[in-house]
Structures are given as structure tokens and as C-alpha cells.
Amino acid sequence: MNAELNETQRATLRALCDTFVPSLKVANDPTGFWARTASDLGVDCVLARNLKEDIPPPLYQGLVGLLEGLGEKGFVKASQGQRESILAQISGSSPQGAQGVGFFQKQTVLLAYGLPEKPVTDRNLVTYGSPKGQNPNWEVLNYPGPVSVPPDKPKQIQTLTPTGDGLTLEADVCVVGSGAGGAVIASRMAAQGLRVVVLEAGGHYNAADFHQLELWGYKHLWYKGGAVPTADGNVLLLAGGSLGGGTEINWMNCVRTPDLVREDWARQYGLDGVNTPEFDGYMDEVERRIMSSPQTAYFNSQNLRMREGCQRLGYLSKQTHVNWDPKLFNPLMAGYTGFGDQTGGKRTARRTYLLDAYQDGAQIIVHCRADRIIVEQGRAAGIEATYSDPQGRRARVNVRATQVVVACGSLESPALLLRSGIGGPAVGKCLRVQPGGAVYGIYEEKQKGWWGSPMTTNCEQFTNTGDGFGFYMEIPAFGPGFVSSVIPWASGQQHKEMMTRVPYISTFIWFLRDRGCGQVTIDGAGNPVHTYQLADETDQKNFRHATAEAIRIHEAAGAQEILVSLSNKQIGWKRGQNLETYIQGIMKQPLLDGAQPMISAHQLCSCRMGRDRATSVADTNGELYDVKGVWIGDGSACPTSLGANPMITIMALAERTADRMTASARQNGTTGHARRNYASTTPRRDTSTQAFDTIPAMAVNMFRGMFDLMTNPSNMFREMTETSPMHSHIIELTARPGLAKDLVNAIRDQAIPGFIRTSEGFVDEIVLLSDTDSNHVTAISFWRTREDAVRFTANGFASVSALLQPLLSAAPERREFVVGSSTNNQISGW
């Protein structure tokens, strides 16, 4: 933790914040927006705290040095105009000066328009912060702030917390990272009965934590607290940073791997099967599990503008697929998904694959950073990690495992390999970031960009502008703080004027399928250092082309004005002016070294697979060339960039890698007992339910278990000879009329995690709704021995009954039976 700012430095910081968001006199200021300064909102106090707690010491020293330099120039007592001149001089003096001023400017406006950052303690309040209940600047932005109180739901996944100074675990597979790729592989390995440990550097949050607050979301759910610039300042990086990774905060555009990319990977990089129906099957399975469909992809105003513009120009535009459960979709709340989805409808990795893995026995540790991969005799032997919780408690964590999956994301996976001294010469050498930009259109009517699913239409006209490279266009989500931080700041007056126009803006963004690449290295402390320059000529051409086409689509959609941002100003067009002349002027603007803002939400390829070990980190199966048993399981494994949103691709590649891991494990004799996938009231990966629609639910479950054993005689023989009888309870429950599903949910969300799962000897629970009696629920609990079942009856059954009593019309009826050795005891109900 850094030192507190002294009184002089605090005064300079306050003056600096009030220069970026100043008090200005205007004739009509009904909301006080123009008169309100940053310090009126406490921005300087929050920023001072952030400097102390969150900024790396080297950067902190530079920023404090800038404050001291401003103090020596008399910044505090200078006028607004004089302060702006001083800042312009410093920004023009050196790249370091420009970066320092830029840091304070972006942080100030992010806070001024994004606060409050914390909810108040009263959970019944929907809005938080100021005496009026919200950030007063939101009124001029037409932004409602939070619209719903978080639901009081317990976490379905119970993570493992070290209790002392150290923890050692034995596993078959250790997965480092819990995002799209790591979650899939953890699920697949755990389903085979293997001992799986998942390490996640971020925290674990669920709907009960999500207050629909932008700054809270950045701090807890995003990588390093939000938009992170590359070390050279050229690109802002956006990535996930909590359990579930990027799937927890992404904007849900589910795009299948483009055919031209699949052909390229098979032909040039040797990834067999990726251009065949086999890979289609992987993508199909992923889409089923995360419920990807266009069913809830409603068009808000921003998405309609792109759709209308493309239609008028004859450009190819499609309705996107999004991973929402249609039964839980709520358009009023969908736009807050980047800060955490309250509804439970967004099918993130945490709510799908990670939950599957957990229910199949995987152990998950959060706030746990992998420091080094242990290698013994040329093979993976485990992970050395450090647990560090938000309260500052630390513990060493060692996981002994014969297989390690590196799935920390393209920004962190190469750093882990470099810290471990493995992976070969190509580690981190080909970071692709699919860099993008934005063009703003100002329309006559308010756009309400915060309403509905954020990303529901696209433009695919230019995904291949030549040689397989091009750009993809779509719509971003809305966050008032982030919007304010990416609008160039030239003066306090200019920036405030622009913020008053935000309600009328639709933003079109694009990203490239980049051919060039950047690099990931590590500093002296082993932390990743990312650099990226848009040096490739094809990439430069496509970036400019994308800007021009976004302008044309805005004009066709009816925009009255169009704005393109440079680093410190915006260049505008107004209806009636010559559009092509405007575009030609934009094409001549400088592009490199931070001259135009660039953002990356998709980082790929930094530990890529391929047949050439000189340019690839992993072989075509995903296993390291130089260390057996270490696998790459995230987007860093992609041989090239995609030119598409990568979630589906990463998950499908992970399915492929999981199959290759399984084949390798069989060769080395480390397979586990496969866990059965029984049906329940919340179906999981089973895709065969349609075949049994006419069979009563209880019979369906029994039939599936018998069918699995009969069609796999070796499994049947092993089950019959290696398992001992278990003891089980059948509990018959009668719900109050209309409350049967609420009863099932209460068992799933409260009784099982709160009372049953923690009991000694518990194996599993299956809960069934009756096909013939809408108020009848049957719960079957499985225990290792009769003694375990009796112990629970004496100590826990009454607690569960009391919990469920408000939903019941009669007391639960309990029956006992023994599970014979001919019945599969590896039951997986939820």
C-alpha cells in the first residue's frame, strides 16, 4: 500500500479534478450540472484513496511527482484557462507527461459520471449514493441508475478457503483460470470422476452482490479494475477478472468460429478436425449449454440505428445470438450485464460449466494467483500459488497434479509460463487484441443505450476485405462513467457540452481480425507487461476503412451529426455537409502511437497452438511442446485472431482440448470413474430429453441409469464389483397450490447448499416434479451408509423441513431404502 498524500498534494489533486470537471456559469442550469465540480461529488477523495490502495508503487511515484510539479507551477491558485494551458504544456512535453495527465483526466471523469461506487446498507433502496439517491450527473445523461434491488440468493458454488498459512491439495487436474475455456475443461474432467482443482485470481460474486453499479462492477468483476492501457499506452484492454472470467461481464454476442478461420487453422496450423462436422458438434454443444439463441436479442435504439443504416446501404446485417435464458430475460435489467446480471438468466461460465464441475466434485479456490507451474522430469507436477483475500490474509497453496491447464486468459497465461520458465521461445510473442474504435452518431431522439440487451445486431459486410482479414461491427453496452472517459477532453467546457449530448448518441464500434501482433513479457516482479502497436499495413487500412463505413452507416440511419475521436479532440460532421469530403479528412488523421483511441475486448494467440514448435507454444492438441501434461485452455491457444466475438470459439476449442486430454490420460492410466448425468428439474448437459417426453419423470431417471450401464458392460461390471450399497431416503412433498416450482428452487438454492450438502456422508440429491400432480414433489437423497442417513435425520431433517414449511401444505413424508450394488452410485442430480 502506498503512502497517504500530504496536504499540499491533496490540494493540488482537488484543483486538478476540478479542472477536468469545473464549475461553469451558464444562463440556464436547472439541475446544477454546469455549476457542479468533481470535488462536489467527492471525486478527489475517492481518487486519493485509489492512489493509495490500488496503484502499483512505480506508477504511484510518477503520479505523485506530477502533482508536485503542478504545485510548483502554482496550479492551485491559477484560473481555469491557465490550468488548461499548464496541462497542455505538460502533455506535449513527453509521452510520460501525456500519460500522467491522461490518467488523472480519465479517472476524474470516470468517477464524476460513474459514482456512486458502493451501495448503501439498506437493501430496499434501488438507487444509491447522493441525497437524491443517485449520482446527480445522471439526470442530464438521461441515465436511470440502478433499477432493481439485488435478489437475496445464496451462492450455489461453495469455494474452498485456506484456513491456515498453507494448503496442499492432491488432484488429477489443476485448472488455472475459470473463464470460458477453463470452466469447460474443468467441467469435462470432473464429469469423468477426476479430481479437479480450479484456481481463480479474482473473487466469487453472484446476483446477491450485483447492485447494477458501474464502478463496483469494474472494481470487482473486471481485469485490474476496468480499462487497462497497454504499457505503451496504445490500446485499452478490457477483460474479465472474477469467477467466470469474461463470460461474467461480456455483452453476450455469441458468434460461431468463421469458416475462413477454421480453414486457415486446419490448413496452415495443422489443427485437425476444426474444419469438419466434429468442430460443429463442439459448437452445437456449447450453444445448447449456454442457451445461445436470438430469442431475447431485442433491438434497442442503438441497435436499430445500425440495422436501419445497413439496410439502406444494402450491407449484410444480422440479429445476434445471445446467451440468455428466455424464461428469466428482463429487458429493463439486461443492459447492466457488464456490472453483473441480477436476473440469473445470463448463462455465464459460473452458472453453467463451473457449476457442473462443482457438482461433480471439483474444488474451487478464488483470490488465488498461480505463481509457478511445478515441473518434474519434464512433466507437469502441479502449481504453486498464493491466496490473498480482500482483507489482506495470505496463504501458500500447493496443488499436486499430473495435468495442468493454463487458462488465465491471453493477458496472464503467457506470464504464468514465463514465470515458470517453460513454453519455449514463442510464449507471449504473438498477442492479438482485435483492436477496435468507435464512431458516434447524434440523433434527434433520445437513444436510451442502457435499455435491453446491449449487442443484438451487427454488420458483417466487411469481415473479409481481402486475404481473410477485415472487421466486424456491433453495438456496445452503456456505462456513464466509461462513456465519459473515452470522450476526448480538450477543455472543461468542451467535455461538459459533449456530456449533455450523450442521451442522443448511438455508438457504433468495430474490431479487426488483426494480422499483426503485440507481445506479453514480464517485469522484475513477474507481472505481465503488454505492448501493442497497429504496425501492420493491412490492419491500418482496415481500421481506417472501418471508421469510414461506420460514418456511412450513421448517415444512412439518419444521424444529424457524426463525431470521430482523436486523442484530444473530436472531428465532426453535420447533416448538409459533404459526407465523402468529411470521410477523406478523417482518413488523413494520424493513427499510431495513441493518436486515435483503440480498445480491445478480445485478447488472443499469446500461447498459440500449431504444428511449428518454433512459432507455437502448444502442439495441435493444445499440450505444451516442452512440458507434457501442461495444456493451454483459453483464447491464448488460438493460432490467429478471429474477427468475431470469441466466447463460442474458446469454449469449443476447450471441448476439443478436453477430448485430447482424456485420450492422453487414458494412455497414461489416469482416468477416473465417469459420473452419470441424471435428469432433474434443472436439466444440464443431457440432450436426450425429447426422446422420453411421454415417460413419467421418475421412470425417465431410472431408465437412463439402467441404459447407461447396459450399453457399457465394462462400466456395469465395475459398478457391480467395486461399489458398496448406499442408504437413501425418498421424501414426498406436497406444495401449496401453485408453489411447486418455488419449492424445488428452495431445495436447490437453500436446502442443499445450506444443510444437506455439508452433512457427513452426503452423496447427491435428485428432485423431481410430478407429471400428473402439479403440486407433488419427490426428493431422493443418497448417503454413503445407513449411519450417515440416520445422523442427518437426527440433526438436519428438521431444519430442512422448517425451511420449506411456508411452501408446504402438509408435513414431508420420508421413506428409506438401500441402493443395491447393481445401481449406479455415481449420481449427479443437480
Buried (B, 14 or more C-beta within 10 A) or exposed (E): EBEEBEEEBBBBBBBBBBBBBBBBEEEEEEEEBBEBBBBBBBBBBBBBEBBBEEBEEEBBEBBBEBBEBBBEBEBBEBEBEBBBEBBBEBBEEEEEBBBBBBBBBBBBBBBBBBBBBBBEEEEEBBBBBBEEBBBBBBBBBBBBBBBBBBEEBEBBBBBBBBEEEEBEBEBBBBBBBBBBBBBBBBBBBBBBBBBBBBBBBBBBBBBBBBBBBBBBBBBBBBBBBBBBBBBBBBBBBBBBBBBBBBBBBBBBBBBBBBEBBBEBBBEEBBBBBBBEEEBBBBBBBBBEBBBBBEEBBBBBBBBBBBBBBBEBBEBEBBBBBBBBBEEBBBEEBBBBBBBBBBBBBBBBBBBBBBBBBBBBBBBBBBBBBBBBBBBEEEBBBBBBBBBBBEEEEEBBBBBBBBBBBBBBBBBBBBBBBBBBEBBBEBBBBBBBBBBBBBBBBBBEEEBBBBBBBBBBBBBBBBBBBEEBBBBBBBBBBBBBBBBBBBBBBBBBBBBBEBBEBBBBBBBBBBBBBBBBBBBBBBEEEBEBBBBBBBEBEBBBEBBBBBBBBBBBBBBBBBBBBBBBBBBBBBEEBEEEEEBEEBBEEBEEEEBEEBEBBBBBBBBBBBBBBBBEBEBBBBBBBBBBBBBBBBBBBBBBBBBBBBBBBBBBBBBBBBBBBBBBBBEBBEEEEBBBBBBBBBBBBEEBBBEEEEEBEEBEBBEBBBEBBBEBBEEEEEBBEEBBEEBEBBBBBBBBBBBBEEBBBBBBBBBBBBBBBBBBBEBEBBBBBBBBBBBEEEBBBBBBBBBBBBEBBBBBBEEBBEBBBEBBEEBBEEEBEBEEEEBEBEBBBBBBBB
